[in-house]
Amino acid sequence: MKKDTKKVFHDGEFYFIKNVTQAELDILKKLNDCGILTEEPFSYELTTLKKPEDRFAPMAFFWAGINLMHKLKDVEQSMKADIYSYLAEMIGQIHSLGIEHGNLTFKNIHWRDQKLVFGDFALADMKCVDWLSAENIMDSFIRDYSSIMYRAKIRYDDKEFWIKFFEQIIRRYPISEQVRQELITLIKKELELYFDEEKNEKRYYGFL
């Protein structure tokens, strides 16, 4: 079923209606229960399924805020750095719960009341993460690592920025210092490959 989003204006407020699954709503509830702001559905129970075998059904959502991409166009560079740092911390918190968003682009991240709000968890997945293995952690969240860098295009050509950004994400993980360093080493290797390919005007499809 297509997940087309319809925008509705009612009683002075914007609402959005889209098809979702119960699994998606369960992830939203888990995140909100842990203090991570996400788009807010009218209900966390999908009661509008027409048939027992159906997976998708319409759900209305409150307005999540302005698109983060638009927000970043209107702020000073110093504030951008603060927002990037805040973003990395929040991504790390989401991952620490074993949740991979699956499509972390700025179109799916919003800004409301000076806070980040995450949206569109249609591709999200609950992972059974082995926090003792850097390789397993990397595999568990590879889609988020790649989409936030390649598709969001934050300071696209700044390798040192990306190393620091990923270090901030990893800081939130429930892992030992040894695993943390192993994971950082893996990410640095992938970044090196990526930026070497960029210099040659080729697209690297491993990490990204």
C-alpha positions as a Markdown table, in Angstrom:
| # | Residue | x | y | z |
|---|---|---|---|---|
| 1 | Met | 0.0 | 0.0 | 0.0 |
| 2 | Lys | 1.3 | 3.5 | -0.8 |
| 3 | Lys | 2.1 | 5.7 | 2.1 |
| 4 | Asp | 1.0 | 9.0 | 0.5 |
| 5 | Thr | 0.7 | 11.7 | 3.1 |
| 6 | Lys | -2.3 | 14.1 | 3.0 |
| 7 | Lys | -2.1 | 17.5 | 4.7 |
| 8 | Val | -5.3 | 18.7 | 6.4 |
| 9 | Phe | -6.0 | 22.1 | 8.0 |
| 10 | His | -8.8 | 22.0 | 10.6 |
| 11 | Asp | -9.6 | 24.4 | 13.4 |
| 12 | Gly | -6.5 | 26.5 | 12.9 |
| 13 | Glu | -4.2 | 23.5 | 13.0 |
| 14 | Phe | -2.3 | 21.4 | 10.4 |
| 15 | Tyr | -2.7 | 17.6 | 10.6 |
| 16 | Phe | -1.3 | 14.9 | 8.4 |
| 17 | Ile | -2.9 | 11.6 | 7.5 |
| 18 | Lys | -0.8 | 8.6 | 6.2 |
| 19 | Asn | -0.9 | 4.9 | 6.2 |
| 20 | Val | 1.1 | 3.2 | 9.0 |
| 21 | Thr | 1.6 | -0.2 | 10.6 |
| 22 | Gln | 1.2 | -1.1 | 14.2 |
| 23 | Ala | 4.9 | -1.9 | 14.4 |
| 24 | Glu | 5.6 | 1.7 | 13.4 |
| 25 | Leu | 3.3 | 3.0 | 16.1 |
| 26 | Asp | 4.9 | 0.7 | 18.6 |
| 27 | Ile | 8.3 | 2.2 | 17.8 |
| 28 | Leu | 7.0 | 5.8 | 18.1 |
| 29 | Lys | 5.5 | 5.0 | 21.5 |
| 30 | Lys | 8.7 | 3.4 | 22.8 |
| 31 | Leu | 10.7 | 6.4 | 21.7 |
| 32 | Asn | 8.3 | 8.9 | 23.2 |
| 33 | Asp | 8.2 | 6.9 | 26.5 |
| 34 | Cys | 12.0 | 7.3 | 26.6 |
| 35 | Gly | 11.8 | 11.1 | 26.1 |
| 36 | Ile | 12.7 | 11.2 | 22.4 |
| 37 | Leu | 10.4 | 13.4 | 20.4 |
| 38 | Thr | 8.8 | 12.0 | 17.3 |
| 39 | Glu | 5.8 | 12.8 | 15.2 |
| 40 | Glu | 2.8 | 12.3 | 17.3 |
| 41 | Pro | -0.2 | 10.1 | 16.1 |
| 42 | Phe | -3.7 | 10.7 | 17.4 |
| 43 | Ser | -3.4 | 7.2 | 18.9 |
| 44 | Tyr | -0.7 | 4.5 | 19.3 |
| 45 | Glu | -3.3 | 1.8 | 18.5 |
| 46 | Leu | -4.1 | 1.0 | 14.9 |
| 47 | Thr | -7.9 | 0.4 | 15.1 |
| 48 | Thr | -8.8 | 1.2 | 11.5 |
| 49 | Leu | -7.6 | -2.0 | 9.8 |
| 50 | Lys | -10.3 | -3.2 | 7.4 |
| 51 | Lys | -9.2 | -6.8 | 7.4 |
| 52 | Pro | -7.3 | -8.9 | 9.9 |
| 53 | Glu | -4.6 | -9.6 | 7.2 |
| 54 | Asp | -4.1 | -5.9 | 6.4 |
| 55 | Arg | -0.8 | -4.3 | 7.7 |
| 56 | Phe | -1.4 | -0.7 | 6.8 |
| 57 | Ala | -4.2 | 1.7 | 7.8 |
| 58 | Pro | -4.7 | 5.5 | 7.9 |
| 59 | Met | -3.6 | 7.4 | 11.0 |
| 60 | Ala | -3.7 | 11.1 | 11.7 |
| 61 | Phe | -0.6 | 12.9 | 13.0 |
| 62 | Phe | -0.1 | 16.3 | 14.7 |
| 63 | Trp | 2.2 | 18.8 | 13.0 |
| 64 | Ala | 5.8 | 17.9 | 13.8 |
| 65 | Gly | 7.4 | 21.2 | 13.2 |
| 66 | Ile | 9.4 | 22.8 | 10.4 |
| 67 | Asn | 11.7 | 20.8 | 8.2 |
| 68 | Leu | 15.2 | 20.8 | 9.7 |
| 69 | Met | 16.7 | 21.6 | 6.3 |
| 70 | His | 14.7 | 24.8 | 6.2 |
| 71 | Lys | 15.7 | 25.6 | 9.8 |
| 72 | Leu | 19.4 | 25.3 | 9.1 |
| 73 | Lys | 19.1 | 27.9 | 6.2 |
| 74 | Asp | 18.1 | 30.6 | 8.7 |
| 75 | Val | 20.6 | 30.1 | 11.5 |
| 76 | Glu | 24.2 | 31.3 | 12.1 |
| 77 | Gln | 27.1 | 28.8 | 11.7 |
| 78 | Ser | 27.7 | 28.6 | 15.4 |
| 79 | Met | 24.1 | 27.5 | 16.0 |
| 80 | Lys | 24.3 | 25.0 | 13.2 |
| 81 | Ala | 27.2 | 23.4 | 15.1 |
| 82 | Asp | 25.1 | 23.1 | 18.2 |
| 83 | Ile | 22.2 | 21.6 | 16.2 |
| 84 | Tyr | 24.5 | 19.0 | 14.6 |
| 85 | Ser | 25.8 | 18.1 | 18.0 |
| 86 | Tyr | 22.3 | 17.8 | 19.4 |
| 87 | Leu | 21.3 | 15.7 | 16.4 |
| 88 | Ala | 24.1 | 13.3 | 16.9 |
| 89 | Glu | 23.2 | 12.9 | 20.6 |
| 90 | Met | 19.6 | 12.1 | 19.7 |
| 91 | Ile | 20.5 | 9.6 | 17.0 |
| 92 | Gly | 22.8 | 7.9 | 19.5 |
| 93 | Gln | 19.9 | 7.7 | 22.0 |
| 94 | Ile | 17.6 | 6.2 | 19.4 |
| 95 | His | 20.2 | 3.6 | 18.5 |
| 96 | Ser | 20.9 | 2.8 | 22.2 |
| 97 | Leu | 17.3 | 1.5 | 22.3 |
| 98 | Gly | 18.0 | -0.9 | 19.5 |
| 99 | Ile | 16.1 | 1.1 | 17.0 |
| 100 | Glu | 17.3 | 1.9 | 13.5 |
| 101 | His | 15.3 | 4.7 | 11.8 |
| 102 | Gly | 16.2 | 3.5 | 8.3 |
| 103 | Asn | 15.7 | 6.8 | 6.5 |
| 104 | Leu | 17.5 | 9.6 | 8.4 |
| 105 | Thr | 17.3 | 12.5 | 6.0 |
| 106 | Phe | 16.5 | 16.1 | 6.9 |
| 107 | Lys | 13.1 | 15.8 | 5.4 |
| 108 | Asn | 12.3 | 13.3 | 8.2 |
| 109 | Ile | 13.7 | 15.5 | 11.0 |
| 110 | His | 11.8 | 18.5 | 12.2 |
| 111 | Trp | 12.4 | 21.5 | 14.5 |
| 112 | Arg | 9.7 | 22.5 | 17.0 |
| 113 | Asp | 10.0 | 24.7 | 20.1 |
| 114 | Gln | 13.8 | 24.6 | 20.0 |
| 115 | Lys | 13.8 | 20.7 | 19.9 |
| 116 | Leu | 14.4 | 18.1 | 17.3 |
| 117 | Val | 11.4 | 15.9 | 16.3 |
| 118 | Phe | 11.9 | 12.7 | 14.3 |
| 119 | Gly | 9.4 | 11.6 | 11.7 |
| 120 | Asp | 8.6 | 8.9 | 9.1 |
| 121 | Phe | 9.5 | 5.6 | 10.8 |
| 122 | Ala | 8.1 | 3.6 | 8.0 |
| 123 | Leu | 11.5 | 1.8 | 7.4 |
| 124 | Ala | 12.4 | 1.7 | 11.1 |
| 125 | Asp | 13.5 | -1.6 | 12.6 |
| 126 | Met | 14.0 | -3.0 | 16.1 |
| 127 | Lys | 17.4 | -4.6 | 16.2 |
| 128 | Cys | 18.8 | -7.4 | 18.3 |
| 129 | Val | 22.2 | -5.7 | 18.8 |
| 130 | Asp | 25.2 | -7.4 | 20.1 |
| 131 | Trp | 26.7 | -4.5 | 22.0 |
| 132 | Leu | 29.9 | -6.5 | 22.5 |
| 133 | Ser | 30.7 | -6.6 | 18.8 |
| 134 | Ala | 31.7 | -3.5 | 16.8 |
| 135 | Glu | 31.0 | -5.3 | 13.6 |
| 136 | Asn | 27.5 | -6.2 | 14.6 |
| 137 | Ile | 26.8 | -2.6 | 15.8 |
| 138 | Met | 28.0 | -1.3 | 12.5 |
| 139 | Asp | 25.8 | -3.7 | 10.6 |
| 140 | Ser | 22.8 | -2.9 | 12.8 |
| 141 | Phe | 22.8 | 0.8 | 12.0 |
| 142 | Ile | 24.5 | 1.0 | 8.6 |
| 143 | Arg | 21.4 | 2.5 | 7.0 |
| 144 | Asp | 21.3 | 5.4 | 9.4 |
| 145 | Tyr | 25.0 | 6.0 | 9.2 |
| 146 | Ser | 24.8 | 6.2 | 5.4 |
| 147 | Ser | 21.5 | 8.1 | 5.0 |
| 148 | Ile | 22.4 | 10.9 | 7.5 |
| 149 | Met | 25.7 | 11.5 | 5.7 |
| 150 | Tyr | 25.0 | 10.9 | 2.1 |
| 151 | Arg | 21.4 | 12.0 | 1.8 |
| 152 | Ala | 21.3 | 14.8 | 4.4 |
| 153 | Lys | 24.6 | 16.3 | 3.1 |
| 154 | Ile | 25.8 | 18.1 | 6.2 |
| 155 | Arg | 29.0 | 19.9 | 5.4 |
| 156 | Tyr | 29.5 | 17.2 | 2.7 |
| 157 | Asp | 33.2 | 17.4 | 2.2 |
| 158 | Asp | 34.4 | 17.8 | 5.8 |
| 159 | Lys | 35.9 | 14.5 | 6.9 |
| 160 | Glu | 37.0 | 15.7 | 10.3 |
| 161 | Phe | 33.5 | 16.9 | 11.0 |
| 162 | Trp | 32.1 | 13.5 | 10.2 |
| 163 | Ile | 34.5 | 11.7 | 12.5 |
| 164 | Lys | 33.4 | 13.9 | 15.4 |
| 165 | Phe | 29.8 | 13.6 | 14.4 |
| 166 | Phe | 29.9 | 9.8 | 14.5 |
| 167 | Glu | 31.9 | 9.8 | 17.8 |
| 168 | Gln | 29.1 | 11.8 | 19.4 |
| 169 | Ile | 26.5 | 9.2 | 18.2 |
| 170 | Ile | 28.6 | 6.3 | 19.5 |
| 171 | Arg | 29.1 | 8.0 | 22.8 |
| 172 | Arg | 25.4 | 7.2 | 23.7 |
| 173 | Tyr | 25.8 | 3.5 | 23.0 |
| 174 | Pro | 25.9 | 1.1 | 26.0 |
| 175 | Ile | 29.3 | -0.3 | 25.1 |
| 176 | Ser | 32.7 | -0.6 | 26.6 |
| 177 | Glu | 35.6 | 1.7 | 25.7 |
| 178 | Gln | 37.3 | -1.1 | 23.8 |
| 179 | Val | 34.2 | -1.7 | 21.6 |
| 180 | Arg | 33.8 | 2.1 | 21.2 |
| 181 | Gln | 37.3 | 2.4 | 19.8 |
| 182 | Glu | 36.9 | -0.6 | 17.5 |
| 183 | Leu | 33.7 | 0.9 | 16.1 |
| 184 | Ile | 35.3 | 4.3 | 15.6 |
| 185 | Thr | 38.1 | 2.6 | 13.7 |
| 186 | Leu | 35.7 | 0.8 | 11.4 |
| 187 | Ile | 33.8 | 4.0 | 10.7 |
| 188 | Lys | 37.1 | 5.9 | 10.0 |
| 189 | Lys | 38.1 | 3.3 | 7.5 |
| 190 | Glu | 34.8 | 3.6 | 5.6 |
| 191 | Leu | 35.1 | 7.4 | 5.7 |
| 192 | Glu | 38.6 | 7.2 | 4.2 |
| 193 | Leu | 37.4 | 5.0 | 1.4 |
| 194 | Tyr | 34.5 | 7.3 | 0.7 |
| 195 | Phe | 36.4 | 10.5 | 0.6 |
| 196 | Asp | 39.2 | 8.9 | -1.5 |
| 197 | Glu | 36.5 | 8.0 | -4.1 |
| 198 | Glu | 35.0 | 11.5 | -3.9 |
| 199 | Lys | 38.3 | 13.0 | -4.9 |
| 200 | Asn | 38.3 | 10.9 | -8.0 |
| 201 | Glu | 34.7 | 11.9 | -8.7 |
| 202 | Lys | 33.5 | 8.3 | -8.2 |
| 203 | Arg | 30.7 | 7.1 | -6.0 |
| 204 | Tyr | 31.6 | 4.7 | -3.2 |
| 205 | Tyr | 28.8 | 2.3 | -2.4 |
| 206 | Gly | 30.2 | 0.5 | 0.6 |
| 207 | Phe | 29.5 | 2.6 | 3.7 |
| 208 | Leu | 27.2 | 4.9 | 1.8 |
